[in-house]
Amino acid sequence: MPHPALELLLAHRSIRRFTEAPLPDEDVRSAVEAGQQASTSSNVQAYSLIRVRDRQRLERLVELTGGQTKVARCGGFFIVCGDTRRHRLLAERAGVPYATRLEGFLIAAIDATLFAQNLCVAFEGLGYGICYIGGLRNDLASVQKLMAFPRGVYPLFGLCVGVPAEDPDRRPRLESEAVLFEEHYPDDETVLAGIARYDERMLDYYAARGVEGSWSQRIESQFREPYRAALAEYYREQGAVLD
């Protein structure tokens, strides 16, 4: 029998339709406390979580995330941020420089993502569904006007949480052999063979949902041109050093 923790992780699906049931504050706090137990680089804890409840602000975020109505129609919507603000304030108070380069931004992004994944597993363990919202990065300049993040706070993605109003199938992933390697990275022929096997599985998955093409074709299309090209400029304006 799989361990309960493995069963929970293996049962994950992204939920895109939720009931109107509100998300209790006590469940949010419990999930956040579980999220905070994620690993963090040197205990810097470079993350923060903003819950958005204001109806007008949520409707605006629907627009800014590409019309994702679930943003305003879930139990709770959150913005996950890499957060160096508290570190900057401590440096300012002590009268010492806050000197960081790309590593500082990476630490914040990694810390926030580890926190968010723990948070999501906790929510799922409480019986809720979740969906990450990368569309938050579609127009960060406009999100900034709406949310007024201070310098040193880097919004990374949104998060919908709530009671599921759907029961989707799990989406197949690459075989574990396609991501777990012994001693060294495999040659390109081996990598492509793993992709070909995955394409066969995904063709059936997509066809059952009326979607044309293979996983490979979708990847080729997704990375054909630069996407969200203004991100570096926005994060630099927020204080990130990216070199």
ABEGO torsion letter per residue (X at the ends): XBBAAAAAAAABBBBABBBABBBBAAAAAAAAAAAAABBBBGGAGBBBBBBBABAAAAAAAAAAAGGBAAAABBABBBBBBBBAAAAAAAAAAAGBBBBBBAAAAAAAAAAAAAAAAAAAAAAAAAGBBBBBBAAAAABAAAAAAAAGBBBGBBBABBBBBEBBABBBBBBBBBBAAAABBBGBBBBAAAAAAAAAAAAAAAAAAAAAAGBBEBAAAAAAAAAABBBGAAAAAAAAAAGBBAX
